[in-house]
Amino acid sequence: GLERAMPQIVPPVIAALGDASRDVRGAAAFALGQFAECVADATRFHGAVLPAAFAALASETDARCLERTVYVLDAWLERLEEEDVAPYVKPTLDVAYAAIDGGWAPKAREAVLGAVASAAAAAGTAMHAHLSALLPRLEACLTASGDDDLRARARALEVLGMLISASGGAEAMAPHVPAAMAAAAAGFDPALDYSELREYGHGLFAETAEALGEAFAPYLAACLERASATLALDDGVVYDSEDERDEARRGGDADAAESDESDESARGAGINYSVFSGVVEEKAAACRAVASYAHFCPDAFAPFVPAFAPTLSAMADHMHDVVRAQALAALARL
């Protein structure tokens, strides 16, 4: 139904990007992003949607609308073929440069880097002409350590990983791979203690292994050590009472998320259990990374199979389905 109605729906939603109300502009941008994610073959409208999104970003001042309009770029660029993405590479990077150089709000800056990662994954060689301008800006993100900067730092790692693994990336990024690996490794510094940074670090390691194949061997032992450390992390905290859990909710880390489903299951066993969702994503990323190592550099990985088979088997019984699925996929690669 909606797919057939797209020719009638898309133009007025695009027009709403210029509405006087920021609520309307934000809702229009969110709808356009959802079209790309949820409607089959929606990307055939990219020639109308993406130029309108770039035009809206040029004049937008509201932080929330900026974030949602950048979401349009991310959702659409991710789904385009390389030849379709190429004309949008420079406009996307121009937005990213404005966000990084101009100090956009943290969430909007993070969203822009997500869009650049999507463009890098799809555009392949079209990104290479822009590396001299892009890489120094990514480096600025990767050296930031303020609490508000860590999400953008994680996304910058994602961009680097996509640049390395995309078409032609192994050659174009070869001089920069050691620095990229070092930047990802720095995110595991205990002083930072930020799960999302470690999650995206595992992602960069996996993308680099895909690009380098057996040439990834010199990095493998250190990457597997970090994967082991991630898979050994506690998943949450067991509380003895509702009062103790409520106190932890009031004073705990803002990045810790409660899992209602896990709470209900745990109550049936007479305990209260709070799951840190960031750790779940980090463990899933570590399992995906191990699967990449086994698949793309199997000769180098073979000696580590005896150590990792039991570890991944244990993760296959993890409480969260995301981790279980990735652990089983990694076991298949082993």
Backbone hydrogen bonds in HBPLUS format (Angstrom, degrees):
<---DONOR---> <-ACCEPTOR-->    atom                        ^
c    i                          cat <-CA-CA->   ^        H-A-AA   ^      H-
h    n   atom  resd res      DA  || num        DHA   H-A  angle D-A-AA Bond
n    s   type  num  typ     dist DA aas  dist angle  dist       angle   num
A0005-ALA N   A0001-GLY O   3.13 MM   4  6.40 140.1  2.29 141.7 153.3     1
A0005-ALA N   A0002-LEU O   3.05 MM   3  4.95 122.9  2.39  92.2 107.5     2
A0006-MET N   A0003-GLU O   3.37 MM   3  5.36 159.3  2.42  99.8 105.8     3
A0008-GLN N   A0005-ALA O   2.95 MM   3  5.54 134.9  2.16 117.6 129.4     4
A0009-ILE N   A0005-ALA O   3.00 MM   4  6.14 148.1  2.10 149.6 158.8     5
A0009-ILE N   A0006-MET O   3.09 MM   3  4.91 118.0  2.49  93.6 109.6     6
A0010-VAL N   A0006-MET O   2.92 MM   4  5.62 176.6  1.92 155.5 156.7     7
A0013-VAL N   A0009-ILE O   3.32 MM   4  6.48 158.1  2.37 155.3 161.8     8
A0014-ILE N   A0010-VAL O   2.90 MM   4  6.09 161.1  1.93 162.3 168.0     9
A0015-ALA N   A0011-PRO O   2.96 MM   4  6.20 159.5  2.00 150.6 156.3    10
A0016-ALA N   A0012-PRO O   3.05 MM   4  6.25 138.8  2.23 136.2 146.3    11
A0016-ALA N   A0013-VAL O   3.10 MM   3  5.05 124.7  2.42  92.6 106.9    12
A0017-LEU N   A0014-ILE O   2.99 MM   3  5.50 158.3  2.04 113.0 120.0    13
A0018-GLY N   A0015-ALA O   3.11 MM   3  5.90 165.3  2.13 119.7 124.1    14
A0019-ASP N   A0016-ALA O   3.13 MM   3  5.00 167.9  2.14 108.8 109.4    15
A0025-ARG N   A0021-SER O   3.03 MM   4  6.36 164.0  2.06 151.4 155.9    16
A0026-GLY N   A0022-ARG O   2.88 MM   4  5.97 163.5  1.91 146.1 150.8    17
A0027-ALA N   A0023-ASP O   3.00 MM   4  6.11 156.6  2.05 141.5 148.1    18
A0028-ALA N   A0024-VAL O   2.87 MM   4  6.03 155.9  1.93 150.9 157.5    19
A0029-ALA N   A0025-ARG O   3.00 MM   4  6.24 161.2  2.04 149.9 154.6    20
A0030-PHE N   A0026-GLY O   3.01 MM   4  6.22 160.4  2.04 146.3 151.9    21
A0031-ALA N   A0027-ALA O   2.93 MM   4  6.13 156.9  1.99 146.3 152.6    22
A0032-LEU N   A0028-ALA O   2.99 MM   4  6.27 158.6  2.04 150.5 155.8    23
A0033-GLY N   A0029-ALA O   3.01 MM   4  6.30 158.2  2.06 151.7 157.3    24
A0034-GLN N   A0030-PHE O   2.95 MM   4  6.22 154.4  2.02 147.8 155.1    25
A0035-PHE N   A0031-ALA O   2.90 MM   4  6.21 144.7  2.03 147.0 156.9    26
A0036-ALA N   A0032-LEU O   3.36 MM   4  6.72 158.3  2.41 147.2 150.0    27
A0037-GLU N   A0033-GLY O   3.20 MM   4  6.52 153.4  2.28 143.9 151.3    28
A0038-CYS N   A0034-GLN O   2.80 MM   4  5.74 152.0  1.88 155.3 161.3    29
A0039-VAL N   A0035-PHE O   2.94 MM   4  5.19 158.1  1.99 141.1 144.2    30
A0042-ALA N   A0039-VAL O   3.21 MM   3  5.47 147.9  2.31 135.7 128.9    31
A0044-ARG N   A0041-ASP O   3.41 MM   3  6.12 172.1  2.41 115.9 118.0    32
A0045-PHE N   A0042-ALA O   2.99 MM   3  6.07 168.0  2.01 133.5 135.8    33
A0046-HIS N   A0043-THR O   3.02 MM   3  5.21 155.6  2.08 118.7 117.5    34
A0048-ALA N   A0045-PHE O   2.98 MM   3  5.61 153.8  2.05 119.1 126.5    35
A0049-VAL N   A0045-PHE O   3.04 MM   4  6.23 168.5  2.05 157.9 161.6    36
A0050-LEU N   A0046-HIS O   3.07 MM   4  5.54 153.4  2.14 135.0 142.5    37
A0053-ALA N   A0049-VAL O   2.95 MM   4  6.22 148.2  2.05 149.6 159.4    38
A0054-PHE N   A0050-LEU O   2.96 MM   4  6.23 163.2  1.98 159.8 163.0    39
A0055-ALA N   A0051-PRO O   2.98 MM   4  6.16 158.8  2.03 145.1 151.0    40
A0056-ALA N   A0052-ALA O   2.92 MM   4  6.12 152.8  2.00 143.8 151.3    41
A0057-LEU N   A0053-ALA O   2.95 MM   4  6.19 154.6  2.01 149.2 155.7    42
A0058-ALA N   A0054-PHE O   3.16 MM   4  6.40 141.1  2.32 142.7 152.3    43
A0059-SER N   A0056-ALA O   3.25 MM   3  5.65 145.6  2.37 106.4 114.9    44
A0060-GLU N   A0056-ALA O   2.99 MM   4  5.95 125.6  2.30 145.8 161.3    45
A0066-LEU N   A0062-ASP O   2.88 MM   4  6.11 154.6  1.94 154.2 162.4    46
A0067-GLU N   A0063-ALA O   3.02 MM   4  6.26 161.5  2.06 147.5 151.6    47
A0068-ARG N   A0064-ARG O   3.03 MM   4  6.30 160.2  2.07 147.7 152.7    48
A0069-THR N   A0065-CYS O   2.86 MM   4  5.97 152.3  1.94 148.5 155.9    49
A0070-VAL N   A0066-LEU O   2.93 MM   4  6.12 154.6  1.99 151.1 157.9    50
A0071-TYR N   A0067-GLU O   3.04 MM   4  6.29 140.1  2.20 136.6 147.8    51
A0072-VAL N   A0069-THR O   3.08 MM   3  5.14 130.4  2.34  94.9 107.6    52
A0073-LEU N   A0070-VAL O   3.00 MM   3  5.11 111.7  2.48  97.4 113.0    53
A0074-ASP N   A0070-VAL O   3.00 MM   4  6.38 164.6  2.02 156.7 159.9    54
A0075-ALA N   A0071-TYR O   2.91 MM   4  6.04 173.0  1.92 154.3 156.0    55
A0076-TRP N   A0072-VAL O   3.03 MM   4  6.12 162.9  2.06 153.0 157.4    56
A0077-LEU N   A0073-LEU O   2.86 MM   4  5.78 167.4  1.88 157.5 161.8    57
A0078-GLU N   A0074-ASP O   3.23 MM   4  6.08 157.7  2.28 142.6 148.2    58
A0079-ARG N   A0076-TRP O   3.10 MM   3  5.49 145.6  2.22 108.2 117.6    59
A0080-LEU N   A0077-LEU O   3.30 MM   3  5.40 167.0  2.32 107.9 111.7    60
A0084-ASP N   A0081-GLU O   2.94 MM   3  5.31 129.2  2.20 107.4 121.5    61
A0085-VAL N   A0081-GLU O   2.96 MM   4  6.22 147.9  2.06 155.9 166.2    62
A0086-ALA N   A0082-GLU O   3.21 MM   4  6.30 154.1  2.28 152.8 157.2    63
A0088-TYR N   A0085-VAL O   2.74 MM   3  5.46 150.0  1.83 131.0 140.7    64
A0089-VAL N   A0086-ALA O   3.25 MM   3  5.45 167.4  2.27 111.3 115.2    65
A0092-THR N   A0088-TYR O   3.04 MM   4  6.03 155.6  2.10 143.8 150.8    66
A0093-LEU N   A0089-VAL O   2.93 MM   4  6.19 159.9  1.97 155.8 161.7    67
A0094-ASP N   A0090-LYS O   2.84 MM   4  6.04 153.4  1.91 154.7 162.5    68
A0095-VAL N   A0091-PRO O   3.12 MM   4  6.38 152.2  2.20 143.0 149.1    69
A0096-ALA N   A0092-THR O   3.00 MM   4  6.35 156.6  2.06 145.1 152.1    70
A0097-TYR N   A0093-LEU O   2.78 MM   4  6.04 159.2  1.82 154.6 159.4    71
A0098-ALA N   A0094-ASP O   3.04 MM   4  6.24 156.5  2.10 142.8 149.0    72
A0099-ALA N   A0095-VAL O   2.93 MM   4  6.22 150.8  2.02 147.1 155.6    73
A0100-ILE N   A0096-ALA O   2.89 MM   4  6.13 161.6  1.92 155.6 159.8    74
A0101-ASP N   A0097-TYR O   2.77 MM   4  5.68 162.8  1.80 150.2 155.7    75
A0102-GLY N   A0098-ALA O   2.83 MM   4  5.25 141.4  1.98 124.9 136.6    76
A0104-TRP N   A0099-ALA O   3.07 MM   5  4.91 166.1  2.09 138.7 143.0    77
A0109-ARG N   A0105-ALA O   2.93 MM   4  6.14 159.5  1.97 161.2 168.0    78
A0110-GLU N   A0106-PRO O   2.88 MM   4  6.09 156.9  1.93 150.4 156.8    79
A0111-ALA N   A0107-LYS O   2.94 MM   4  6.15 156.4  2.00 144.3 150.8    80
A0112-VAL N   A0108-ALA O   2.96 MM   4  6.22 153.5  2.03 147.0 153.6    81
A0113-LEU N   A0109-ARG O   3.14 MM   4  6.42 160.3  2.18 148.4 152.7    82
A0114-GLY N   A0110-GLU O   3.05 MM   4  6.37 145.9  2.17 144.7 154.6    83
A0115-ALA N   A0111-ALA O   3.05 MM   4  6.42 148.1  2.15 145.2 153.5    84
A0115-ALA N   A0112-VAL O   3.03 MM   3  5.06 117.3  2.44  94.6 109.9    85
A0116-VAL N   A0112-VAL O   2.94 MM   4  6.32 151.0  2.02 148.7 157.4    86
A0117-ALA N   A0113-LEU O   2.91 MM   4  6.15 153.0  1.99 144.3 151.5    87
A0118-SER N   A0114-GLY O   3.04 MM   4  6.34 153.9  2.11 144.1 150.6    88
A0119-ALA N   A0115-ALA O   2.93 MM   4  6.21 158.0  1.98 148.0 154.1    89
A0120-ALA N   A0116-VAL O   2.78 MM   4  5.99 158.2  1.82 151.0 157.4    90
A0121-ALA N   A0117-ALA O   2.95 MM   4  6.13 158.1  1.99 149.2 154.4    91
A0122-ALA N   A0118-SER O   3.15 MM   4  6.33 152.3  2.23 144.5 151.2    92
A0123-ALA N   A0119-ALA O   2.70 MM   4  5.57 155.7  1.75 154.5 161.7    93
A0126-ALA N   A0123-ALA O   3.26 MM   3  5.40 164.4  2.29 126.9 122.6    94
A0127-MET N   A0124-GLY O   3.17 MM   3  6.13 171.6  2.18 128.4 130.6    95
A0128-HIS N   A0125-THR O   3.08 MM   3  5.38 147.1  2.20 108.7 117.9    96
A0130-HIS N   A0127-MET O   2.97 MM   3  5.61 155.5  2.03 120.1 128.0    97
A0131-LEU N   A0128-HIS O   3.33 MM   3  5.40 173.0  2.33 109.0 111.0    98
A0133-ALA N   A0130-HIS O   3.15 MM   3  5.63 138.6  2.33 111.3 121.4    99
A0134-LEU N   A0130-HIS O   2.95 MM   4  6.07 157.0  2.00 155.5 163.0   100
A0135-LEU N   A0131-LEU O   2.92 MM   4  5.57 168.5  1.93 147.1 150.7   101
A0137-ARG N   A0134-LEU O   3.05 MM   3  5.42 123.9  2.38 108.1 122.4   102
A0138-LEU N   A0134-LEU O   3.01 MM   4  6.34 153.9  2.08 154.7 163.1   103
A0139-GLU N   A0135-LEU O   2.90 MM   4  6.14 154.4  1.97 151.2 158.5   104
A0140-ALA N   A0136-PRO O   3.07 MM   4  6.36 146.5  2.19 137.8 145.8   105
A0141-CYS N   A0137-ARG O   3.18 MM   4  6.55 149.0  2.29 142.3 149.8   106
A0141-CYS N   A0138-LEU O   3.06 MM   3  5.08 118.4  2.46  95.1 110.2   107
A0142-LEU N   A0138-LEU O   2.88 MM   4  6.15 150.5  1.97 148.5 157.7   108
A0143-THR N   A0139-GLU O   3.08 MM   4  6.24 125.1  2.39 145.2 156.4   109
A0144-ALA N   A0141-CYS O   3.31 MM   3  5.45 159.8  2.35 103.3 109.2   110
A0149-ASP N   A0146-GLY O   2.87 MM   3  5.17 149.5  1.96 110.5 120.6   111
A0153-ARG N   A0149-ASP O   2.94 MM   4  6.17 150.1  2.03 148.2 158.0   112
A0154-ALA N   A0150-LEU O   2.93 MM   4  6.16 150.8  2.01 143.0 149.9   113
A0155-ARG N   A0151-ARG O   3.01 MM   4  6.36 156.0  2.07 147.0 153.4   114
A0156-ALA N   A0152-ALA O   2.88 MM   4  6.13 144.2  2.01 145.5 155.5   115
A0157-LEU N   A0153-ARG O   3.19 MM   4  6.55 146.0  2.32 142.7 150.5   116
A0157-LEU N   A0154-ALA O   3.14 MM   3  5.22 123.5  2.48  95.8 109.5   117
A0158-GLU N   A0154-ALA O   3.18 MM   4  6.62 147.2  2.29 140.5 149.6   118
A0159-VAL N   A0155-ARG O   2.98 MM   4  6.37 152.6  2.06 148.2 154.9   119
A0160-LEU N   A0156-ALA O   3.06 MM   4  6.37 163.1  2.09 149.0 152.6   120
A0161-GLY N   A0157-LEU O   2.95 MM   4  6.22 161.1  1.98 151.6 156.7   121
A0162-MET N   A0158-GLU O   2.98 MM   4  6.26 157.6  2.03 152.1 157.5   122
A0163-LEU N   A0159-VAL O   2.89 MM   4  6.16 157.1  1.95 154.4 161.3   123
A0164-ILE N   A0160-LEU O   3.01 MM   4  6.25 151.6  2.10 149.7 156.7   124
A0165-SER N   A0161-GLY O   3.04 MM   4  6.22 158.7  2.08 149.0 154.4   125
A0166-ALA N   A0162-MET O   2.93 MM   4  5.66 141.9  2.08 146.8 152.9   126
A0169-GLY N   A0166-ALA O   2.84 MM   3  5.17 161.9  1.87 136.6 137.7   127
A0172-ALA N   A0168-GLY O   3.14 MM   4  6.31 176.2  2.14 156.4 157.2   128
A0173-MET N   A0169-GLY O   2.78 MM   4  5.48 160.8  1.82 147.9 152.8   129
A0174-ALA N   A0171-GLU O   3.34 MM   3  5.20 158.0  2.39  99.1 105.6   130
A0176-HIS N   A0173-MET O   2.78 MM   3  5.24 142.7  1.92 117.4 129.6   131
A0177-VAL N   A0174-ALA O   3.42 MM   3  5.41 159.8  2.46 102.4 107.9   132
A0180-ALA N   A0176-HIS O   2.96 MM   4  6.19 155.8  2.01 154.0 161.8   133
A0181-MET N   A0177-VAL O   2.89 MM   4  6.09 164.2  1.91 163.2 166.4   134
A0182-ALA N   A0178-PRO O   2.97 MM   4  6.18 154.5  2.04 144.2 151.6   135
A0183-ALA N   A0179-ALA O   2.88 MM   4  6.10 151.3  1.96 145.1 153.1   136
A0184-ALA N   A0180-ALA O   2.99 MM   4  6.27 155.4  2.05 149.1 155.2   137
A0185-ALA N   A0181-MET O   2.93 MM   4  6.14 159.0  1.97 146.8 153.0   138
A0186-ALA N   A0182-ALA O   2.94 MM   4  6.13 146.5  2.05 143.9 152.4   139
A0187-GLY N   A0184-ALA O   3.10 MM   3  5.40 141.5  2.26 103.7 114.3   140
A0188-PHE N   A0185-ALA O   3.03 MM   3  5.61 164.6  2.06 116.4 121.5   141
A0189-ASP N   A0186-ALA O   3.15 MM   3  5.54 161.5  2.19 115.7 117.4   142
A0192-LEU N   A0189-ASP O   2.94 MM   3  5.61 148.2  2.04 120.8 128.7   143
A0193-ASP N   A0189-ASP O   3.39 MM   4  6.77 160.0  2.43 150.5 155.6   144
A0197-LEU N   A0194-TYR O   3.16 MM   3  5.54 126.2  2.46 105.9 118.8   145
A0198-ARG N   A0194-TYR O   3.28 MM   4  6.69 152.7  2.36 149.2 156.9   146
A0199-GLU N   A0195-SER O   2.83 MM   4  6.12 155.4  1.89 151.3 159.3   147
A0200-TYR N   A0196-GLU O   3.00 MM   4  6.24 164.6  2.03 149.9 151.7   148
A0201-GLY N   A0197-LEU O   2.98 MM   4  6.10 135.9  2.18 133.4 146.1   149
A0202-HIS N   A0198-ARG O   2.95 MM   4  6.29 157.6  2.00 155.2 158.3   150
A0203-GLY N   A0199-GLU O   3.14 MM   4  6.48 147.7  2.25 137.7 147.2   151
A0204-LEU N   A0200-TYR O   2.94 MM   4  6.23 152.9  2.01 144.4 149.9   152
A0205-PHE N   A0201-GLY O   2.99 MM   4  6.29 163.8  2.02 153.3 157.6   153
A0206-ALA N   A0202-HIS O   2.98 MM   4  6.21 157.4  2.03 147.9 153.7   154
A0207-GLU N   A0203-GLY O   2.98 MM   4  6.25 160.2  2.02 151.7 156.6   155
A0208-THR N   A0204-LEU O   2.92 MM   4  6.08 158.7  1.96 153.5 159.3   156
A0209-ALA N   A0205-PHE O   2.95 MM   4  6.20 154.5  2.01 147.4 154.5   157
A0210-GLU N   A0206-ALA O   3.01 MM   4  6.29 153.1  2.09 145.8 153.0   158
A0211-ALA N   A0207-GLU O   3.05 MM   4  6.34 148.8  2.15 142.2 150.3   159
A0212-LEU N   A0208-THR O   2.86 MM   4  6.02 160.2  1.89 156.0 160.9   160
A0213-GLY N   A0209-ALA O   2.89 MM   4  5.50 153.5  1.96 143.6 149.1   161
A0215-ALA N   A0212-LEU O   3.27 MM   3  5.19 149.4  2.37 127.3 120.9   162
A0216-PHE N   A0213-GLY O   2.94 MM   3  5.76 164.0  1.97 125.0 128.9   163
A0217-ALA N   A0214-GLU O   3.11 MM   3  5.69 167.5  2.12 119.3 121.8   164
A0219-TYR N   A0216-PHE O   2.90 MM   3  5.70 150.9  1.98 131.0 138.8   165
A0220-LEU N   A0217-ALA O   3.09 MM   3  5.09 146.7  2.21 104.7 114.6   166
A0223-CYS N   A0219-TYR O   3.13 MM   4  6.30 159.6  2.18 156.0 162.4   167
A0224-LEU N   A0220-LEU O   2.86 MM   4  6.07 160.0  1.90 161.6 166.9   168
A0225-GLU N   A0221-ALA O   2.97 MM   4  6.18 147.9  2.08 144.0 153.1   169
A0226-ARG N   A0222-ALA O   3.13 MM   4  6.42 150.9  2.22 142.9 149.6   170
A0227-ALA N   A0223-CYS O   2.94 MM   4  6.25 148.8  2.04 142.4 151.9   171
A0228-SER N   A0224-LEU O   2.88 MM   4  6.10 158.3  1.92 149.1 154.1   172
A0229-ALA N   A0225-GLU O   3.05 MM   4  6.31 156.5  2.11 142.8 148.9   173
A0230-THR N   A0226-ARG O   2.99 MM   4  6.22 156.9  2.04 147.3 153.0   174
A0231-LEU N   A0227-ALA O   2.94 MM   4  6.19 165.2  1.97 154.2 157.9   175
A0232-ALA N   A0228-SER O   3.05 MM   4  6.20 125.7  2.35 140.4 154.0   176
A0232-ALA N   A0229-ALA O   3.31 MM   3  5.18 140.1  2.48  92.6 103.6   177
A0233-LEU N   A0230-THR O   3.06 MM   3  5.37 165.2  2.08 112.2 116.9   178
A0276-PHE N   A0235-ASP O   2.99 MM  41  6.02 171.1  2.00 158.7 161.2   179
A0237-VAL N   A0274-SER O   3.21 MM  37  5.55 141.7  2.36 140.7 150.9   180
A0274-SER N   A0237-VAL O   3.20 MM  37  5.55 166.8  2.22 149.3 153.3   181
A0239-TYR N   A0272-ASN O   2.87 MM  33  5.21 166.7  1.88 150.6 155.0   182
A0245-ARG N   A0241-SER O   3.15 MM   4  6.44 155.9  2.21 144.0 150.5   183
A0246-ASP N   A0242-GLU O   2.89 MM   4  6.11 161.4  1.92 153.9 158.9   184
A0247-GLU N   A0243-ASP O   2.95 MM   4  6.15 154.1  2.02 146.7 153.6   185
A0248-ALA N   A0244-GLU O   3.07 MM   4  6.28 153.2  2.14 142.6 149.6   186
A0249-ARG N   A0245-ARG O   2.91 MM   4  6.22 148.2  2.01 147.0 156.4   187
A0250-ARG N   A0246-ASP O   3.06 MM   4  6.37 151.1  2.15 145.6 152.1   188
A0251-GLY N   A0247-GLU O   3.09 MM   4  6.31 153.0  2.17 147.0 154.0   189
A0252-GLY N   A0248-ALA O   2.66 MM   4  5.08 125.2  1.95 145.2 152.4   190
A0256-ALA N   A0253-ASP O   3.05 MM   3  5.47 162.6  2.08 112.6 118.1   191
A0263-ASP N   A0259-SER O   2.95 MM   4  6.24 152.8  2.03 148.5 157.0   192
A0264-GLU N   A0260-ASP O   2.92 MM   4  6.19 163.0  1.95 156.1 159.0   193
A0265-SER N   A0261-GLU O   3.08 MM   4  6.33 163.5  2.11 148.4 152.8   194
A0266-ALA N   A0262-SER O   2.86 MM   4  6.00 158.0  1.90 148.3 154.8   195
A0267-ARG N   A0263-ASP O   2.89 MM   4  6.12 153.8  1.96 152.0 158.7   196
A0268-GLY N   A0264-GLU O   3.35 MM   4  6.64 146.4  2.47 142.1 149.6   197
A0269-ALA N   A0266-ALA O   2.84 MM   3  5.23 144.7  1.97 108.1 119.1   198
A0271-ILE N   A0266-ALA O   3.13 MM   5  5.32 170.1  2.14 134.9 131.9   199
A0270-GLY N   A0267-ARG O   2.87 MM   3  4.82 161.0  1.91 104.0 110.0   200
A0279-VAL N   A0276-PHE O   3.11 MM   3  5.58 127.8  2.40 109.2 120.9   201
A0280-VAL N   A0276-PHE O   3.35 MM   4  6.76 151.7  2.44 146.7 154.7   202
A0281-GLU N   A0277-SER O   3.09 MM   4  6.48 160.6  2.13 155.7 158.8   203
A0282-GLU N   A0278-GLY O   2.96 MM   4  6.17 153.3  2.03 143.7 152.0   204
A0283-LYS N   A0279-VAL O   2.84 MM   4  6.06 158.5  1.89 151.6 156.5   205
A0284-ALA N   A0280-VAL O   2.98 MM   4  6.24 157.8  2.03 149.7 156.1   206
A0285-ALA N   A0281-GLU O   2.93 MM   4  6.13 155.4  1.99 146.2 152.8   207
A0286-ALA N   A0282-GLU O   2.93 MM   4  6.22 151.2  2.01 146.0 154.0   208
A0287-CYS N   A0283-LYS O   3.00 MM   4  6.28 156.0  2.06 148.8 154.6   209
A0288-ARG N   A0284-ALA O   2.96 MM   4  6.27 157.6  2.01 147.9 154.2   210
A0289-ALA N   A0285-ALA O   2.89 MM   4  6.12 151.2  1.97 145.3 153.5   211
A0290-VAL N   A0286-ALA O   2.99 MM   4  6.26 159.9  2.03 149.3 153.8   212
A0291-ALA N   A0287-CYS O   2.99 MM   4  6.26 156.9  2.05 148.2 154.6   213
A0292-SER N   A0288-ARG O   3.00 MM   4  6.31 148.7  2.10 143.8 152.1   214
A0292-SER N   A0289-ALA O   3.04 MM   3  5.03 115.7  2.47  93.9 109.6   215
A0293-TYR N   A0289-ALA O   2.92 MM   4  6.29 157.2  1.97 154.0 160.2   216
A0294-ALA N   A0290-VAL O   2.98 MM   4  6.23 165.8  2.00 153.5 156.8   217
A0295-HIS N   A0291-ALA O   2.99 MM   4  6.11 146.9  2.10 141.8 151.0   218
A0296-PHE N   A0292-SER O   2.80 MM   4  5.78 173.3  1.80 158.3 160.1   219
A0297-CYS N   A0293-TYR O   3.01 MM   4  5.46 152.2  2.09 136.3 143.0   220
A0301-PHE N   A0297-CYS O   3.00 MM   4  6.16 147.4  2.11 148.5 158.8   221
A0302-ALA N   A0298-PRO O   2.90 MM   4  5.82 139.9  2.07 146.5 153.6   222
A0304-PHE N   A0301-PHE O   2.77 MM   3  5.52 153.2  1.84 131.2 139.7   223
A0305-VAL N   A0302-ALA O   3.17 MM   3  5.46 163.6  2.20 113.2 118.3   224
A0307-ALA N   A0304-PHE O   3.13 MM   3  5.48 126.0  2.43 106.7 119.9   225
A0308-PHE N   A0304-PHE O   3.05 MM   4  6.27 156.3  2.11 156.8 164.3   226
A0309-ALA N   A0305-VAL O   2.92 MM   4  5.77 155.3  1.98 163.6 164.4   227
A0312-LEU N   A0308-PHE O   2.90 MM   4  6.01 170.2  1.91 160.3 161.4   228
A0313-SER N   A0309-ALA O   2.93 MM   4  6.04 148.3  2.03 143.9 153.7   229
A0314-ALA N   A0310-PRO O   2.96 MM   4  6.19 150.2  2.05 145.2 151.9   230
A0315-MET N   A0311-THR O   3.11 MM   4  6.47 150.3  2.20 140.8 149.0   231
A0316-ALA N   A0312-LEU O   2.94 MM   4  6.19 133.1  2.16 140.4 152.8   232
A0317-ASP N   A0314-ALA O   3.08 MM   3  5.56 160.2  2.13 110.6 116.9   233
A0318-HIS N   A0315-MET O   2.95 MM   3  4.90 160.5  1.99 112.1 112.8   234
A0324-ARG N   A0320-HIS O   3.09 MM   4  6.38 166.6  2.11 153.5 157.8   235
A0325-ALA N   A0321-ASP O   2.91 MM   4  5.98 164.0  1.94 147.8 151.5   236
A0326-GLN N   A0322-VAL O   3.20 MM   4  6.40 163.3  2.23 144.2 148.5   237
A0327-ALA N   A0323-VAL O   2.86 MM   4  6.00 156.2  1.91 155.0 162.0   238
A0328-LEU N   A0324-ARG O   2.95 MM   4  6.14 159.4  1.99 152.0 157.0   239
A0329-ALA N   A0325-ALA O   3.03 MM   4  6.26 154.0  2.10 144.6 151.9   240
A0330-ALA N   A0326-GLN O   2.96 MM   4  6.16 152.5  2.04 142.2 149.6   241
A0331-LEU N   A0327-ALA O   2.87 MM   4  6.15 154.5  1.94 147.4 154.7   242
A0332-ALA N   A0328-LEU O   3.02 MM   4  6.27 149.0  2.11 142.9 150.8   243
A0333-ARG N   A0329-ALA O   3.17 MM   4  6.53 146.5  2.29 140.4 148.8   244
A0333-ARG N   A0330-ALA O   3.05 MM   3  5.04 118.0  2.45  94.3 109.5   245
A0334-LEU N   A0330-ALA O   2.93 MM   4  6.32 153.1  2.00 150.4 158.3   246
